[in-house]
Amino acid sequence: MRIGIDCRYVRIGRHDGISRFTAGIAAHLPDRHDAVLLVNDERQLAPLPQHLPWELVPAPTEPGEPLVARRVNRLGLDAVFSPMQTMGSRGRSYALVLTLHDLIYYRNRTPPREFSWPLRLGWRAFHLAWWPQRMLLNGADGVVTVSETTAGLIADHRLTKRPVTVAYNAADPAAPRPAGGARTKSLVYMGSFMPYKNVETLAAALPLLGADWTLHCMSRVSEADRTRLEALAPAGAVVFHDGASDEEYLDALRSATALVTASHDEGFGIPLVEAMGVGTPVAVSDIPIFREIGGDVAEYFDPDSPSAVAAAVRRLDGRWDEASAASLDRAARFRWADSAEQVVRAVERAVADRRG
């Protein structure tokens, strides 16, 4: 078969979550079928497999996206896999598998800040009801999601009649922390500062942990968010890296006691896998998706209680060597090769169902 991989969500310069998912799947596709990368800008090819052929198609943000299948039909593909659920399906001559990563924006409707105002307005409107999501998903032949947690929510809300396949997110391989390496009284947070991320609870836990503990916030931060978080912790206890490089982030993880997040809601939680993959344990909110990722290796806490955060960090500190070794084993469950295999199986089923 010839399978088109929709790479139009690959970011130019640096990955976000969907961009990294796309690149991870594309780089680990099993070789029993021919793959074709679909991009809207040649610069998107830089982080993608260089040996695969590619085709230019319109960007997913263009007004003609609902009818993009007319353009894709000309490529003679048997199937297309998209890492998003919004790819136009009308008039297609190929099998289509779409991806729904999570449902968090039905509960947290603030759209991503980098969106233009028309996209922000459309984003809010889309998440006011379930029927637009059902229409998109039922326009495909199969659906992929990145966790059993989201698969359960898709079933609970009856979002699609199509088969749903779980293909986990994963983390790019990274060297583990050196054996016997120094461990500092530092915590690492990787993520945005949107309200549902609840970073304030992490900052408010620092005074309860005692002197010398620091919280390293790796992502870009606004001045307002910086000021608010600094007011909750001792002077200098919250360290802002304001957009750390991948290597800076990994270096911070390798010397930290734990990665922490107090998020109220997540679609997955790649930072958990990244931290565990280098041998750094995690202390995280007690929410279903984090339980699915962290299993019995992580420490969990009430995300609305700074004292619960501090207690979880202390528990982790007390069993750190054991937790570090167990974290490496846990992270090994999330591999791009396994996820790519699940995606291709979903595509194969979609093609068979469509032909049948």
C-alpha positions as CSV (number, residue, x, y, z in Angstrom):
1,M,0.0,0.0,0.0
2,R,0.9,3.7,-0.4
3,I,0.2,5.5,2.8
4,G,0.2,9.3,3.1
5,I,1.4,10.6,6.4
6,D,-0.1,14.1,7.1
7,C,3.0,16.1,8.3
8,R,1.4,19.5,7.9
9,Y,1.4,20.0,11.7
10,V,5.1,19.6,12.0
11,R,6.4,22.9,13.4
12,I,9.3,24.7,11.7
13,G,12.1,25.2,14.2
14,R,10.9,23.3,17.3
15,H,8.4,20.6,18.0
16,D,5.2,21.0,20.0
17,G,3.3,17.8,21.1
18,I,1.5,17.1,17.9
19,S,4.6,17.9,15.8
20,R,6.7,15.5,17.9
21,F,4.1,12.8,17.6
22,T,4.0,13.1,13.8
23,A,7.8,13.0,13.5
24,G,8.1,10.1,15.9
25,I,5.5,8.0,14.0
26,A,7.0,8.9,10.6
27,A,10.6,8.0,11.7
28,H,9.5,4.5,13.0
29,L,7.1,3.3,10.4
30,P,7.4,-0.5,9.7
31,D,8.7,-1.1,6.2
32,R,5.9,-3.4,4.9
33,H,4.2,-0.4,3.1
34,D,5.3,2.6,1.1
35,A,5.0,5.9,2.9
36,V,4.6,9.4,1.4
37,L,5.0,12.6,3.6
38,L,2.4,15.3,3.0
39,V,3.7,18.8,3.9
40,N,2.6,22.3,3.1
41,D,6.1,23.8,3.5
42,E,9.4,22.2,2.5
43,R,11.0,23.4,5.7
44,Q,8.8,20.9,7.6
45,L,10.9,18.1,6.1
46,A,14.0,18.9,8.2
47,P,13.0,16.7,11.3
48,L,11.4,14.0,9.1
49,P,12.9,10.9,7.6
50,Q,15.0,12.1,4.6
51,H,14.6,8.9,2.6
52,L,10.8,9.1,2.3
53,P,9.2,10.8,-0.8
54,W,7.0,13.8,-0.1
55,E,4.3,15.9,-1.7
56,L,3.1,19.4,-1.2
57,V,-0.6,19.9,-0.2
58,P,-2.4,23.0,1.1
59,A,-1.9,24.0,4.8
60,P,-4.5,22.8,7.2
61,T,-5.3,26.4,8.2
62,E,-6.5,27.3,4.7
63,P,-10.2,27.8,4.1
64,G,-10.3,24.9,1.7
65,E,-9.3,22.3,4.2
66,P,-12.7,20.7,4.3
67,L,-12.2,19.8,0.6
68,V,-8.5,19.0,0.8
69,A,-9.3,15.4,-0.2
70,R,-9.8,16.5,-3.8
71,R,-6.1,17.5,-3.9
72,V,-4.9,14.4,-2.1
73,N,-7.0,12.1,-4.4
74,R,-4.5,13.1,-7.2
75,L,-1.7,11.4,-5.4
76,G,-3.0,7.9,-5.8
77,L,-2.7,6.9,-2.2
78,D,-4.5,3.9,-0.7
79,A,-4.7,5.6,2.7
80,V,-3.8,8.7,4.7
81,F,-3.0,8.9,8.4
82,S,-3.4,12.4,10.0
83,P,-2.1,13.3,13.5
84,M,-5.2,15.5,13.9
85,Q,-8.9,15.0,13.5
86,T,-9.6,18.0,11.4
87,M,-8.3,16.8,8.0
88,G,-11.1,17.2,5.4
89,S,-12.7,13.9,4.4
90,R,-15.3,14.9,1.9
91,G,-15.0,13.3,-1.6
92,R,-11.9,11.2,-0.8
93,S,-11.0,8.0,-2.7
94,Y,-8.7,6.6,0.0
95,A,-9.0,5.2,3.5
96,L,-8.6,7.8,6.2
97,V,-7.4,7.5,9.8
98,L,-7.6,10.5,12.0
99,T,-6.2,11.2,15.5
100,L,-7.9,12.7,18.5
101,H,-5.3,13.3,21.2
102,D,-7.5,14.4,24.1
103,L,-10.7,16.2,25.2
104,I,-9.2,18.7,27.5
105,Y,-10.5,21.8,25.6
106,Y,-14.1,20.8,26.3
107,R,-13.3,21.5,30.0
108,N,-10.6,24.1,29.5
109,R,-11.8,26.2,26.5
110,T,-9.0,28.7,26.4
111,P,-7.3,28.1,23.0
112,P,-3.6,28.0,22.4
113,R,-2.1,31.5,22.6
114,E,-0.2,31.3,19.3
115,F,-3.5,31.0,17.4
116,S,-4.8,34.0,15.4
117,W,-8.0,35.5,16.6
118,P,-10.2,33.8,13.9
119,L,-8.8,30.4,14.8
120,R,-9.2,31.2,18.5
121,L,-12.9,32.1,17.9
122,G,-13.5,28.9,15.9
123,W,-11.7,26.8,18.5
124,R,-14.0,28.0,21.2
125,A,-17.1,27.5,19.1
126,F,-16.0,24.0,18.1
127,H,-15.8,22.9,21.7
128,L,-19.2,24.2,22.8
129,A,-20.9,20.9,21.6
130,W,-20.0,17.3,20.9
131,W,-21.6,17.0,17.4
132,P,-18.8,18.8,15.4
133,Q,-16.3,16.2,16.9
134,R,-18.6,13.3,16.0
135,M,-19.0,14.6,12.5
136,L,-15.2,14.8,11.9
137,L,-14.4,11.4,13.4
138,N,-17.3,9.6,11.7
139,G,-16.0,11.0,8.4
140,A,-12.9,8.8,8.7
141,D,-12.6,5.0,8.5
142,G,-10.6,4.7,11.8
143,V,-9.5,6.8,14.8
144,V,-6.2,6.8,16.7
145,T,-5.8,8.2,20.1
146,V,-2.7,8.4,22.4
147,S,-4.0,6.8,25.6
148,E,-6.5,4.4,27.1
149,T,-7.8,7.3,29.1
150,T,-8.8,9.2,26.1
151,A,-10.1,6.1,24.4
152,G,-12.4,5.6,27.3
153,L,-13.7,9.2,27.1
154,I,-14.3,8.8,23.4
155,A,-16.5,5.8,24.2
156,D,-18.2,7.5,27.1
157,H,-19.2,10.4,24.9
158,R,-20.0,8.2,21.9
159,L,-17.9,10.3,19.7
160,T,-17.4,7.8,16.8
161,K,-18.7,4.6,15.3
162,R,-15.3,3.9,13.9
163,P,-12.7,1.6,15.4
164,V,-10.4,3.3,17.9
165,T,-6.8,2.3,18.2
166,V,-4.4,3.5,21.0
167,A,-0.9,4.5,19.8
168,Y,0.9,5.9,22.8
169,N,2.9,9.1,22.7
170,A,6.6,8.5,23.4
171,A,9.8,10.4,24.1
172,D,12.9,10.6,21.9
173,P,15.7,8.4,23.4
174,A,18.1,10.2,25.6
175,A,21.1,9.2,27.7
176,P,20.2,8.4,31.3
177,R,21.6,10.3,34.2
178,P,25.1,9.0,35.1
179,A,25.3,6.4,37.8
180,G,26.2,8.0,41.1
181,G,25.8,11.5,39.6
182,A,25.0,14.4,41.8
183,R,21.3,14.9,42.7
184,T,20.2,18.4,43.7
185,K,17.2,19.7,45.6
186,S,15.6,20.8,42.4
187,L,12.3,20.1,40.8
188,V,11.6,20.4,37.1
189,Y,8.4,21.6,35.5
190,M,8.0,21.4,31.7
191,G,4.8,22.9,30.3
192,S,2.8,26.0,29.6
193,F,1.4,28.4,32.2
194,M,-2.2,28.1,31.1
195,P,-4.7,28.1,34.1
196,Y,-5.4,24.4,34.0
197,K,-1.7,23.6,34.3
198,N,-2.0,24.9,37.9
199,V,1.7,25.8,38.3
200,E,0.8,28.0,41.3
201,T,0.4,25.0,43.5
202,L,4.0,23.9,42.7
203,A,5.4,27.3,43.6
204,A,3.4,27.4,46.8
205,A,4.8,24.0,47.8
206,L,8.4,25.3,47.9
207,P,8.2,27.1,51.3
208,L,6.9,23.8,52.8
209,L,9.8,21.8,51.5
210,G,12.4,24.0,53.3
211,A,15.5,25.8,52.3
212,D,17.5,25.2,49.2
213,W,14.7,23.6,47.1
214,T,14.1,25.1,43.7
215,L,11.5,24.8,41.0
216,H,12.9,25.0,37.4
217,C,10.3,26.1,34.9
218,M,11.6,25.3,31.4
219,S,9.1,26.9,29.0
220,R,8.7,30.5,27.8
221,V,6.9,32.6,30.4
222,S,5.1,36.0,30.3
223,E,6.1,38.7,32.8
224,A,2.7,38.5,34.5
225,D,3.1,34.7,35.0
226,R,6.6,35.2,36.3
227,T,5.6,37.8,38.8
228,R,2.7,35.8,40.1
229,L,4.7,32.6,40.7
230,E,7.7,34.4,42.2
231,A,5.3,35.9,44.8
232,L,4.3,32.5,46.1
233,A,7.8,31.2,46.8
234,P,11.0,32.3,48.6
235,A,13.2,34.7,46.6
236,G,15.1,32.8,43.9
237,A,13.3,29.5,44.5
238,V,11.5,29.6,41.2
239,V,14.0,29.5,38.3
240,F,12.8,30.5,34.9
241,H,14.6,29.1,31.9
242,D,12.2,30.9,29.5
243,G,12.4,28.4,26.7
244,A,15.2,26.0,27.4
245,S,16.8,24.0,24.6
246,D,16.2,20.2,24.6
247,E,19.7,19.7,25.9
248,E,19.3,22.2,28.7
249,Y,16.0,20.6,29.6
250,L,17.6,17.1,29.7
251,D,20.5,18.4,31.8
252,A,18.1,19.9,34.3
253,L,16.2,16.6,34.5
254,R,19.4,14.5,35.0
255,S,20.4,16.5,38.1
256,A,16.9,17.0,39.6
257,T,15.2,15.0,42.4
258,A,11.9,14.9,40.4
259,L,9.8,16.2,37.6
260,V,6.6,17.7,38.9
261,T,3.3,18.8,37.5
262,A,0.1,19.8,39.3
263,S,-2.0,19.9,36.1
264,H,-5.8,19.4,36.5
265,D,-6.1,17.9,33.0
266,E,-3.9,16.5,30.3
267,G,-4.2,14.6,27.1
268,F,-1.0,12.6,27.8
269,G,2.1,13.8,29.6
270,I,5.2,13.5,27.5
271,P,7.4,15.2,30.2
272,L,6.6,12.2,32.5
273,V,8.0,9.8,29.9
274,E,11.0,12.1,29.2
275,A,11.9,12.3,32.9
276,M,11.5,8.6,33.6
277,G,13.5,7.8,30.5
278,V,16.6,9.5,32.0
279,G,16.0,7.9,35.4
280,T,14.3,10.9,37.1
281,P,11.2,10.0,39.1
282,V,8.0,12.0,38.8
283,A,5.6,13.5,41.4
284,V,2.3,14.4,39.7
285,S,-1.4,15.2,40.0
286,D,-3.6,12.3,40.9
287,I,-5.5,12.2,37.6
288,P,-6.3,9.2,35.4
289,I,-3.9,9.9,32.5
290,F,-1.0,10.3,34.9
291,R,-1.9,7.1,36.6
292,E,-1.9,5.4,33.2
293,I,1.6,6.7,32.4
294,G,3.2,6.5,35.9
295,G,1.7,3.3,37.2
296,D,2.9,2.4,40.6
297,V,6.3,4.1,40.0
298,A,5.2,7.7,40.4
299,E,4.1,9.6,43.5
300,Y,0.7,11.2,43.3
301,F,-0.9,14.2,45.0
302,D,-4.0,16.3,45.3
303,P,-3.3,19.1,42.7
304,D,-5.1,21.7,44.8
305,S,-2.9,21.1,47.9
306,P,0.6,22.6,48.2
307,S,1.2,20.5,51.3
308,A,0.3,17.3,49.4
309,V,2.9,18.3,46.7
310,A,5.5,18.7,49.4
311,A,4.6,15.4,51.0
312,A,4.8,13.6,47.7
313,V,8.3,15.0,47.0
314,R,9.4,13.9,50.5
315,R,8.1,10.4,49.9
316,L,10.0,10.3,46.6
317,D,13.1,11.6,48.1
318,G,13.0,8.8,50.7
319,R,12.9,6.0,48.1
320,W,14.7,7.8,45.3
321,D,17.2,5.1,44.2
322,E,14.4,2.5,43.9
323,A,12.1,5.0,42.1
324,S,14.8,6.0,39.7
325,A,15.5,2.4,38.6
326,A,11.7,1.7,38.3
327,S,11.2,4.9,36.3
328,L,13.6,3.7,33.6
329,D,11.7,0.4,33.3
330,R,8.4,2.2,33.2
331,A,9.5,4.6,30.4
332,A,10.5,1.7,28.2
333,R,6.8,0.9,27.7
334,F,6.4,4.0,25.6
335,R,8.3,3.5,22.3
336,W,7.8,5.2,19.0
337,A,8.3,1.8,17.1
338,D,5.4,0.3,19.0
339,S,3.2,3.4,18.4
340,A,4.0,3.4,14.7
341,E,3.1,-0.2,14.5
342,Q,-0.3,0.5,16.0
343,V,-0.9,3.4,13.6
344,V,-0.1,1.2,10.6
345,R,-2.4,-1.6,11.9
346,A,-5.2,1.0,12.2
347,V,-4.5,2.1,8.6
348,E,-4.5,-1.6,7.4
349,R,-7.8,-2.2,9.1
350,A,-9.3,1.0,7.7
351,V,-8.3,0.0,4.1
352,A,-9.7,-3.5,4.6
353,D,-13.0,-2.1,6.1
354,R,-13.3,0.4,3.2
355,R,-12.8,-2.3,0.6
356,G,-15.2,-4.6,2.4
